[in-house]
Amino acid sequence: MAHIVLTFDNNKHASSLYGQFDQNLAVIEQKLGVDLRSKGNQLSIRGSATLAEQARRTIDYLYDRALKGSEISASDVEGAIRMAVAADDQLTLPTLETKGKLAAAQISTRKRTIYARTPNQDAYMRALDRSELVFGIGPAGTGKTYLAVAHAAMLLERGMVERIILSRPAVEAGERLGFLPGDMKEKVDPYLRPLYDALYDMMPADKVERALAAGVIEIAPLAFMRGRTLAHSAVILDEAQNTTQMQMKMFLTRLGENARMIVTGDPTQVDLPSHTKSGLVEALRILDGVAGIVTVRFNDMDVVRHPLVAEIVRAYDRDGSNKNGPAI
């Protein structure tokens, strides 16, 4: 049995770490099976040597977040626990700094800062930093699309790209968008709503609207991308499992100078006709091992949307009926 005592210099930030009625400490106790006792500016941790050390890493990390002004939510606590456990389970992941402190990857915009909540999110965010073409593959709720949009918004704010281009196959409309009412933005808005939601989380609403009006943020239906060269841009293709083989090849070959391309999708959620191969599945096979292309695969352990979403994904996987079904 190990006993670790932490002393905090700032009681206000320690209180933020503990949460209302010590609810954050309760989450750590429940998830790690340790005993936490707070008294003044000190926190006592008791448990097995491994679990007590994981709790210490978690608490140190969250306290550092609190010192930087971050609000600590229950989901932040759960994410920190996942990272602390991964530091022991997967030592190849870059989740530790010197002196045993967690160093989760982060994406910062003027509006907010997002920290990795799982080891695969950490790997994904680091891949977005260093690679020009990244595939984010996995089930719903893992943050693959949200983090892609956040990274694109950060690049735009820092002047590293000149525009953001968002694309998503409109499978339900058979890409025949001309039959829908309104201008191009109005036609594709229903399909791109998740991307918009993430944008408004990262940037002030008025800036998003101005950027859309000026073409700095562009809505580019996949069917209309042929013949273009996308340079100096952050380009995101969401729901890529619903592209055909030719559409995917066409999209990937649009990559231009000083551009970043992010492709997200879930191969188990294909909405294409039964005899049509998914362009995403074929691209992952064909491009496997190509230098400069990074693929990060998420799983049910990376679901951060709601605990029940992870259970739903696992249940469908066990049943074997999660193939080619409707998107979650």
Phi, psi and omega in degrees: 000127180259151177227116181241134177243123178255140178242128183253136181282335186238108183295326181297314181287329175296320178297321177296321177296315183296324183086165179298128183056032178059031184294328179291322176296324179297322178297316180296317178300314183293315185286326186254349179069038177246168177249123180245132177228125179255141177210108184063233181263018180242147178230125180260134179241126176232137179169186176299157185304316182293313183290323178296321179291322176295321177296319179299314179301316181300312184291318177301316181297314181292325177295319176299320176298316180297321178298331179274003176095007181283142170281135183258113180258170178300323180291327175296320179297314180298321178296318179296322178297316179301317181292321180294319178293320181296331179299332176271319187284327186226081188292348179281345180284141181280062184251004180235137169265185173294158180063024172072019180267140176294144179226070181292141176297155180216156175236124184241127170240175181297333184273323182197165175241133180248133178250146176299137180250352177219160178303321181289325172299319178300313179297321180296312181296323177290324177296319179299327180290323191253347187241148181275339178223117183232133172258127173249111190242131176160181186286173179297149173085007182268355176088009186296319179284315181302315181291326177297315180293320178300317179296318179298318179297321178296316179299320180294314180300323183274001179075017181278340171224162183263343182199164175244132178240123182249133180219149180202132180292130179267073187299318185298332179264006180059024182064006179269071188287345181296339181279348181274148181287159174093179177281182187300319180299316181292328180293320187261351181310315181302328182278338185254010183305317179300326179289319176300314182303316179294321179300314181292337174287330186268330187230149175302143186303320182294325179290322177298314181298316179296320180294321176296316181295325183273355181081008177288325167251121187242138173263115186236095177306140185303323182294342184256012185271346185300137176087353182268156169241118186263093182254155176052040187224155166257115188246127182239127172249114181258158181053043186293344178297342181264015172270151171279171179300316181292322178297317181295315178299316179301315183295311183298328181277005173278348185302122183246190183298138177052042179244154174239134181237131180234126182242123181238149179177171180229105183299345178273000184236051183277128180255009180286161174306150191303331183261011180257124180285142178287130177295329178293313181300316180293321180296318180298324179288313185290323186267001180302125179089357179288126182298138177094350178251127181244133175244125176246126183252125178263161176219187185297338178288347181263359182293121182242000184291308180196141181307326181292331179298318178299319179294323178297314180299315180297319181297317179293322178296318179295323182286336181080009182256022181264023180256128175055032177266178178295146181297141178282000000 
